[in-house]
Structure formats: C-alpha cells, structure tokens
Amino acid sequence: MQRRTFLGSTVLGATLMTVAAPAAKAESAEVWDKTFALDERVAHEKVRFANRFGIELAADLYRPKNLAGKLPAIAVSGPFGAVKEQSSGLYAQELAIRGFVTVAFDPSFTGESGGVARNVASPDINAEDFSAAVDYLSLRDDVDPAKIGICGICGWGGFALRAAMMDTRIKATVTSTMYDMCRATGNGYFDSIDAEGRWEMLEKMNAQRTVDAKKGEPARAGGVPDKLPDDAPWFVKDYFDYYKTKRGYHPRSLNSNAGWNVTSFFPFVMSTLLGRPEEIRNAVMLVHGEKAHSVYFSKDVFPKLKGDNKRLLLVPGAVHTDLYDKKDVIPFDEIEKFYRTHLV
C-alpha cells in the first residue's frame, strides 16, 4: 500500500560533528536571532552544559532583572524539529518575566547543540537532555535546586513526561500541545497504522539505510514543504503557517528546512515512550488546544496519571500550533500558577 507521509510521521538527519567539551560555560549574546522580540525585563545570555552521554547542549538563559536571590527555575524545549530560537525561547522568556530562571535548550544532535550525528532523535537521549538542564540549573547560585520544573512543547512534551518518570528532582512538569512520538511514529496519526504498516515502514527505512551506507551520508526526510498540495491535511497547513512564514521560520529549524534523517525513526517505531506515567509522583499539567489534531495524546495519558497534583487544561478553540507562539492563547497565567503551587 502506498502511504503519503506528512510532518510528524517521518521526521529525522545527519552530518558529522565532534562532541564538544562537557564543561558548562557562558557565551556572549550579541546577536538576537529569535522569532520573538527580546523583552527588556529579562537578562539573556547563551550557556552550554553537557548531558550524561557527553553531548554538550546549547541553551539560552533568561533571568528576571527585578529579582535577586535563589529563584525557582524551569527548563524548556520543543517542539519536535524546532530550535530554541522558536517556541521554547518564547516560553522561557515569558516565564522569566514572571519570576523564574529559565533555560531554553536545543536538544542533542540539533540546532547549536553537539552530538556526533546530526538531525537525529532518541527517546532516551532527549529525555536525558531535560535532566542535564536540571543538573545545570541546580548548580546555579541564583536557583533554588529544590524548586526546578520542566516544560516540553509538542514532541518534547512526551520527552518531558518520560524525564519526569525518571528524575525525581523535577518537581513540576508542564507539557504544551504534547505529542507521544513513539505512538505517533509506530501507530501513525490517529492510530491509523497496524503491524503491516509498521513492517512496510521498517522495510523502507532499512532500504534507505543501505542507500545511505553506499553514499556515505544520510538522506533527509524533508521538513514542512515549501509548497503544500491541495489535499494537505488542515493541521499540516497550520504547521506551514508557523514554520514556513515570518511567524516562526528559523534557518536552523529542521521543520523549517530539510527535516530529520529518514532513518532516525528506528527507535520510535517499536518503542514505548510513556511506560509508567502512573508512577510520576510530582506535579504534572497537560495543556492542549481543544481543537488540536493532537489532543488525543494528552487526553489518553491523563487518566493514567495518579494523585491530586495532576491537571489537564484544554484551551477552548485552540489548534496545535496556536500554543507555539500565540501569547493571547497560551494560558501563561495558569501555567505560572501551576508552577508556583508545586515548586515548593
């Protein structure tokens, strides 16, 4: 059966880069290359820190200028295929305005972060990236290490939940417009792929792997197309409106450009991302647009969460990409309230 694939079902790439030194360090922030404006109420600097795989992550640090002492802190990443100059940076800056020390980081193998392969993703390594950010924040003099949370957007919402299952230092987790990338890949959108479909997917990826080995370089899956077919799903049109326009385009964003390595979906096809969500003891809030094509990911995982410190917040009328950057739609007041309640 011939299958057409749009953004999210195949997404991953690779050019070689050496792993950078693991020591955390600050960089100058002379060039502002974000998709949003700098808010003068925050101080910004570029920092780097390493995860336990020895991969150095690049991040933007935001701090409120009007506060001193040890503050609560939040690490932010996502969406899947985006960079810290897009949605995650916007979230991080907004939360810094509200009194948190924040870092928006590029995940391993993408953006300005390190990693020997390029443009690939991993359920394990990308969850670890959040814990590496917690490591970094917990060592800062201006952060209270007992008051650290994380925020994952889109595919990094799923990785944030995976991190929250393992890292007990994460006191509060917020996901926004969350994707479970293993379910989205192995089952397809709306759980439309069965075992036969997964076999076809694996055959195609393995055939591509042989081609890549002969060429000595990986093929890229492509990000959001420059021109959409007339029959593109409405939610792909929403992605286009963000990634391919002035609203959200960035030259380092995979979704804005050549996309991920075709063969990078191997670890997602047969894996389970959210193995034991019922064992997360610390606070979790799932934020999703009521009209988002992806809302079933949050609706389905929420009943598995246990305890009175869990919340599902559906934003009326919002679609998936509305929660990327529309500050009049993203419920920042509720997100701030949730963090302040549980980062204690």
C-alpha positions, 0 to 999 in steps of 0.5 A, a space after each residue: 500500500 502506498 502511504 503519503 507521509 506528512 510532518 510528524 510521521 517521518 521526521 529525522 538527519 545527519 552530518 558529522 560533528 565532534 562532541 564538544 567539551 562537557 564543561 558548562 560555560 557562558 557565551 556572549 549574546 550579541 546577536 538576537 536571532 529569535 522569532 520573538 522580540 527580546 523583552 527588556 525585563 529579562 537578562 539573556 545570555 547563551 550557556 552550554 552544559 553537557 548531558 550524561 552521554 557527553 553531548 554538550 547542549 546549547 541553551 539560552 538563559 533568561 533571568 528576571 532583572 527585578 529579582 535577586 536571590 535563589 529563584 525557582 527555575 524551569 527548563 524548556 524545549 520543543 517542539 519536535 524539529 524546532 530550535 530554541 530560537 522558536 517556541 521554547 525561547 518564547 516560553 522561557 522568556 515569558 516565564 522569566 518575566 514572571 519570576 523564574 530562571 529559565 533555560 531554553 535548550 536545543 536538544 542533542 544532535 540539533 540546532 547549536 547543540 553537539 552530538 556526533 550525528 546530526 538531525 537525529 532523535 532518541 527517546 532516551 537521549 532527549 529525555 536525558 537532555 531535560 535532566 542535564 538542564 536540571 543538573 545545570 540549573 541546580 548548580 546555579 547560585 541564583 536557583 533554588 535546586 529544590 524548586 526546578 520544573 520542566 516544560 516540553 512543547 509538542 514532541 518534547 512534551 512526551 520527552 518531558 513526561 518520560 524525564 519526569 518518570 525518571 528524575 525525581 528532582 523535577 518537581 513540576 512538569 508542564 507539557 504544551 500541545 504534547 505529542 507521544 512520538 513513539 505512538 505517533 511514529 509506530 501507530 501513525 496519526 490517529 492510530 491509523 497504522 497496524 503491524 503491516 504498516 509498521 513492517 512496510 515502514 521498517 522495510 523502507 527505512 532499512 532500504 534507505 539505510 543501505 542507500 545511505 551506507 553506499 553514499 556515505 551520508 544520510 538522506 533527509 526526510 524533508 521538513 514542512 514543504 515549501 509548497 503544500 498540495 491541495 489535499 494537505 491535511 488542515 493541521 499540516 497547513 497550520 504547521 506551514 503557517 508557523 514554520 514556513 512564514 515570518 511567524 516562526 521560520 528559523 534557518 536552523 529549524 529542521 521543520 523549517 528546512 530539510 527535516 530529520 534523517 529518514 532513518 532516525 525513526 528506528 527507535 520510535 517505531 517499536 518503542 514505548 515512550 510513556 511506560 509508567 506515567 502512573 508512577 510520576 509522583 510530582 506535579 504534572 499539567 497537560 495543556 492542549 488546544 481543544 481543537 488540536 489534531 493532537 489532543 488525543 495524546 494528552 487526553 489518553 495519558 491523563 487518566 493514567 496519571 495518579 494523585 491530586 497534583 495532576 491537571 489537564 487544561 484544554 484551551 477552548 478553540 485552540 489548534 496545535 500550533 496556536 500554543 507555539 507562539 500565540 501569547 493571547 492563547 497560551 494560558 501563561 497565567 495558569 501555567 505560572 500558577 501551576 508552577 508556583 503551587 508545586 515548586 515548593 
